[in-house]
Amino acid sequence: MQTLTITAAEHWTNVHRAGRGSPVALLHGSGAGVSAWANWRKVIAPLAGHFDVIAPDIAGFGATELKPDTQYNIMLWVEHFVAILDRLGIEKVSVVGNSFGGALGLMTAINHPERIDRLVLLGTPCGHFPQTEGLRAQGEFDGTLDSMRRAVSYFPYDPSFITEDLIEARFEAATRDGALEAFHRLMPPPQGENPIVRGIPEKLLRKVEHRALILHGREDRVVPYDRALDMHQWLVNSDLHSFGKCGHWVQIEREAEFLKLVTDFLGENE
């Protein structure tokens, strides 16, 4: 595996790359201490046995540059992702996106449909829904180890997936110089008693004609399982696979099943 530093959309950008074959981008979620490596480290090598895998840190996250004078939003992140593809010479890519990463893949498909082949969407928000306790805990991370423990506790169904090494690694990443301030710019603390989360709306999702595989844990406490049911209705060319006794980390909690489903889905007609 290579770890590259490239310039994309005027950001120094960290990218992991491994394997050969059809290109597949692994797009991480959001949250304190998140990075491509934190989300995908256990599945990069198995997927690289079949595909040309890239796993970038999106602008402002992980080891990729965050500019203090830049307003970050979904359209900037789409621009950054497309610039990464351009810089790596990738004309068309399939996306495996976790949560925020799934939304980024969908918005890229909406705005640059020619650049996306297929979509695998894990725990991806859509429509609008009351903020979950899991999402609130991410925004309330305050730089303390206790708040990191609380934030991470909402991700898996089985708490045994939360190890001390995982907590310490995310805490170290989330508290390096400038990281906490950067995180609160990207994910402002929740406002009000009952805030509404707004994902990609139905009218835009109904325009997406790409093949899509939706993977969602039934016990997801960050993005509710109902979001997957709505997304399956709104994406005209989608399949849905749900996992019982599984939370927001399908690729970690159900690793073997995830790898088989994704490899089969992306490898069709290869």
N, C-alpha and C positions, 0 to 999 in steps of 0.2 A: 504493500500500500504506500502511496505517496501522500505527503501532506504539503500542499502548495500554498504560496501566497501570491495572489494575482490582484490586479487592479480592475474593478468592475464598478461602473457608475460612480467613479471617483472615490471609491472606498477600497482601502487595503482589505483584502478578503481572504479568509482562511477556508481552504477546500481540501477534503480528503477524497482520494481517488484510487480505485482498485478495480482489477478485472478487465475483461474485454468482451465485446459483443454489443448488443443493442443498448443504448444509453438509458440509465435509470437514475433519477435524482431523488435522494432521500432528504426531505425537508422537515426540520425539527419543529417542535412546538415552542411555546413561550413559557415564561416563568423564571423565577430567580435561579441563576446558575445554569440555565439551559445552554446547550450547544449541540452541534451535530454529533459529536463524539458521545456525549451523555445519552442522547436518544438512541443512537444506532450502533454503538460500538460492538454489540454482540451479533449483529446480523449483517454487517458490511462484508465480512469474509465469506460467509455462505452465499450471499447474493452475488458476490464478485466471481464465484465459480460459473455463473451463467450470463452476467451482464457487465457492461462498463458502468460502474457505480460511482457517482459523485455525491458527496455529502457536504454541502457548504454551510458555513455559519452566515446566516442572513444579516444584513447591515444592522449594527447595533448589538448583536448577540454574539456570545462566545468570544472567539479571538478576533473577530472582524471589527474593523474600525467603526466607532460611533462619533459623528461630527457634532460638536456642541451647538452649532448654528443651523442645523438641519431639522426640518419638521418631518418626523417619520410617520408614515401611514401606509396603507395597503398598496397604493399605487406606486409609491417609491420602492416598496419591497418587490413589486412586480418588475419594475424597471431594473432593479439590482439583479434579480434572478435571471432575467433575459440577458443582461450584460454579462453575467457569469457564463451562460451558454455560449454567447458570442465569443468571449475570450477563450473558451476551451474548444471552439470550433464545432459545437454541437448544434445541428440544425433543428432536430426534433427529439424530444425526450419524453419518456414516461415518468410520472411523478408518484412517489410514495410519500404522502404527507401526514404528519401527526398533528392533529388539532389545528393550531395556527398554520402549520405547514400545509395541511390539507386545504385550508382557505386560500393560502397563497397559490397553491397549484390550480385551484378552481378559478381564481381571478386571472391567472395567467392564461388559462384556457379560454376564458371569456374575452379577454383583450387581445390575445395573440394565439388564436386557435390553431394556426399552422405550426406552432412551436411545440405543441403537446400531442403525444400519441395516446397513452392511456393514463388513467388516474386510479390510485389506490388511496382511499380516504379513511384515516383512523381517527375516531373521536372528534370529528370535524363539526364545528358549530354552523348552524344555518338558521335563517328566519330570525325570530326574536323570542326571548325567554327570560324569566326572572333569574337574576344572578344566583348561581349556586354557591353553597358554602365553600366548595373546592376552589372556585374562581376567586371568591372573596379572599380566601387565605393566601392566594398568590399575590394579589395586590397589596395585602397587609404585611408582606415581608418587610421587616424593619432593620435587617442587618444583624439580628441576634440568632444564635444557634437554635433557641427555642422556637422562633418563628419559622426557621427553615424546617425544623422537624414537623411543625404543624402543616406547613405548605405541602411538603412531600407526602404527608400521611394520607392525603386525599386521593393520590394517584392510583395505587393498586387496590384491588379488592382484598387480597391476602397480604397482611402487614409484614409477613416474612420476607417479601421482596425488598423491603426497606432495610438496608444494611448500614452499619456505621460508616463503612467506606463510602457508600453512595452519598450519605448525608454530608460527610466531611468534604467530599470532592465538590458537591454542588455549593456548599457553604464557602469553600475557598474561592471558587469561581465567582460567586455572587458578592464577595466582600473584598476583592482585589481593588487596587486604587481606582477610584472613580466608578466602580461597577454599580454600587447601590444607587447613586445619583442617575446613572444611565438607565438602570432598570425602571426607576420611577418616572423617567421621561417616556419610556416605551410602554409601561403599564402603570398608569397613575393609580393611586389608592382608590378604592371604591367610594363613591359619593352617595349619600342618602341612605334611607332605610331599606328600600326595595328597588334597587337599580335594575334596569332592563339591559340585557346583553343583546346586541344586534349583530348577527352574522350576515352572510350573503343572502339577499332576499330571494323569495320564490321566483319572481319574474326574471331574474338573471339566471338562476339555476336552470330554468326551463329552456334556456337558449343553448345550454351545453349539450352537444351531441356526441362527445367522446365516450368511449367505453369506460365505465367506472365500476370499481369494486369497493363497496362500503364495508368497513370492518369496525365493529363497535361493541364494547363491553356492556352487558346488560346492567351491571351495577356501577356504571360510570358516574362518579359524584362531581365531576368537573363539567363535562358536557353531557346533558341527559340523553339517555337512550332514545327518547322520543325524537330527538333531532335527527337520528339516523333514519327513523321511519319516514319523517317528512322528506329528508333528502332523497330517499329511495323513490318516493312518489314524484318528486320534482325533476330528478335527473332521468331523462327519457331512456337512456341506454345503460342503466345501472343494475348491478346485482348487490344483494345485501347478505352478509354473514354476521350473525350475532354470536357472542360468546357469553355463556352463563358463568357466574362466579368470576367475573372479570371486570376490572375497572377501566381506567383511562390509558393504561400502558399495554395495549394488545401485543405489541412487538416484544415486550419483555415478559408479560404474564403468560402469554400463549405462544412462545417463540417458535416451537416446532410447527404448529398449525399455521402460524403467520407465514413462515418461510415457504411452506408447501403451497398455500393459497396464492401467495404473491408470485412465486416462481411459475406456477401453472398458468395464472392469469396473464402475466406479462410475457410468458414464453409461447403463448398460443400463436400458431401460424409462423413460428420462427423457422 
